[in-house]
Amino acid sequence: MSVDNSFSHLTLEERRIILNGIRNGSTKTAIANVLGKYNSTIGKEIKLHRVLSYKFKLPLECAAYKKCRHGRSCVLSCPDYVPFKCNRRDCSPGACNGCSKWSCCRFNKYTYSPEQAQKEYEEKLVDSRQGVNLTVSEAEEMAKTIKPLLEQGQSPYHIITANPELGICEKTLYNYIEADVFHEIGGITVMDLRRKVSRKLPKKKSKGYKKRENRKYLIGRTYKDYIEFIKTEPDVLVTQMDTVYNDEQNGPFIQTFKFISTGVLFALVHEKKDAASMKGGIDHLESILGKDVFRKHVCVLLTDRGTEFTAADAIETDSDGTRRTRLFFCDPMQSGQKGSLENNHIGLRYFFPKGTDLKALGLVDQNALNLALSHLNSAPVEKLGGRSPLETAEFFYPEFFSRLEAFGIQKIEKDKVVLKPYLLK
């Protein structure tokens, strides 16, 4: 690949070479090598500018449609449904031009046109230099969709993911709001945006700090031990654990669990923050998931060195004396070692802001907490490809998902997700 050409824009002649490559069935990498581009550039170009030339007549592309025994109703729950896959169309090169099966294929067909691609590229180039690419009526319609979702506490990423008909990306929506495009016509300002960054003030060192007298529970359970264990067992599923509260004297206290494999945040409400309560919470989690699912998804527990988690042996051991999990502790003052859970606590604080009376907000029982968790786990996550944690859990671990659902964690439609304290009112 020529480095000199790798960052320049594609020309019409280069797009015609891409078409020839597609017709010949060449891979994206082969086309990229010819043009001196990165293969990701070729992949994005084809995917962005290919058009649907033929539409499959049924609702779903099912590979077994010719032998359908169900009247071709085509629903995801059909026991005979087999998703159709085409390596040429869906992988490389990514379009159907020149395919030898064109005449007999009845599935969706995508074609790439270099002239049309060049035209779209030039139009986008012009639009990007002409300010806000909206009419007043388009801005008004967009504001009608965006305003109530912002009031529900949804982020711009959440909004554009759940509403693709808006036709803009997350960055564009931020730019429009920050440029006051919707201020006069929709009353939307930057003050309606959820805080994107929250910094904690550094803790002052206490002069009267005392080291814990009994630290035997840490033997074999330090963060260094955790790293060594993960190296020897790289496929185990890890769950991070912590406690969230506003009033350390009176509670309520929320014991949180982050299932790293799915991104699901689970939590249990307690009246006390002590070792017995936290151990009881883990017992309760095992009863919710069942022994087999618990031992698979909570194979490793990573938490901080709070005094409420010092009953390490009791946490690791089941009632029959067998080991049910491995418990490890982060280093002192290193909450970033379980940063995934700490980031989820930011989301939990949308419902339970610091400095507030949690019971007055509506956290009166586990059902109220389940409602908040249902909404939080139904919001789309960029790292999950726009899926919500619950959608990810349902897809990859259906039995795990069904146990959560039976306990009261429900999927919420993305447009109905509320991430504000008034949800519990």
C-alpha positions, 0 to 999 in steps of 0.5 A: 500500500502506498502511504502517500495515497492512503489518506487522500479522498477517493476519485471517480477513477478510483471508484470505477476501479472499486467497481471492477474489483466488485465485479471480479469478486475481489476482496476489499483487501485486494482492492485496497492494495491496488489503490494504495488505500486501507481496506477499511476505507474500501469497506466503508465506501462500498457500504456507504454508497451501495444501494438496494436494487432488489428487495426480498419479498418476505419480511425476513431473509430466511434461507429456508423460505422455499420449504416453509411449512408456516405459510411464510409468515416470517417471524424471528420466533419461527422454529425453522427460521434460518437467517440468510447469509451471503459472503459476497454481499455481507462480507467481501467485497460487499456488493452484488455487481457481477455475481454469477447467481444474480439471475436466480437469487431472490434475496436482497441485492445491493449494487455499487455505482461509482458515478452515484457514489461520486455524486453523493460524495460531492453533495456531502462535501458541499453540504458540510461547508454550508452551515446547518443543513436543515430547513425551518420545518425540518428543524421543527419536526426534529425538535418535536422528537428530541425535546421530550427525549432530552427531558427523559434524561436520554443522551444524544447517542441514545436519541439518534440510536433509537430514532434513525429516522432523524438522519443525523449522527451524534456529533451533528446533534451535539453541534445543532444543540450547541449552535442553538439551532433548536433554541427558538423553535423548540426551546432546546439549549445546551442546559438540556444536555445531560452532564457528560463528565463528572469529576470527583474531588480528591479525598483528603488524607485523614490523620486518624486513619487506621489500618485494618487489624485483620487482613488475612482475608486478602491472602491470595485475593489481591488484585495481583492475584486476580491478574494472575488468575485471569491469565491462567483462566482467560475465558472465565466470566467476571462480575464486579461488585460494590456498594452505593449509598447517600447516608452511611448511617441510615441507608438504604444501601445498594449492592451493585453487580456489573456482569462484564460479559453483557454489560448488565448492571444488577443491584439489591437494596439493603437496610444495613451495610455490613458483611452479613448483609453483603454476603446475604446479597450474594446468597440471594443473587445465587437463588435468583440465577440458580446455581449453574447460571450463578457459577458461570456468570459469577465465576470471579467477583472483583470488589474493593476493600470495603469492610462490608466485603471482608467475609471472603470465605463465606462469600466464596463458599456455598451452603454445601461447602463447595466453592461457588466463586472466586473473590478478589480485591482491588488495590487501596484507593484504586477504584479504576481497577473495576472502572466498568462498574464505576462508570455504571454508577454514574448511570445509577446516579441519574435516578439517585443523585448524591446528597438526596434522600433515596427513600424520599426519591422512591427507593422504598423496596426492591421493586422500585430498584428493579424499575430503575435497573430496567430503564438503565439496562434498556438504554443503548450502549455504543460499545455494544453496537447500539444494543442495550445490555438486556438485548445483549444478555438476551441474545448471548445468554438467554437463560441468564436473561430469563432469570433476570426477567423473572426477578423483575428486570424488564426490557423497556422500549428505547423511546420510553426509557427514562433516566431521571429521578421522577421515574420512581415517583 
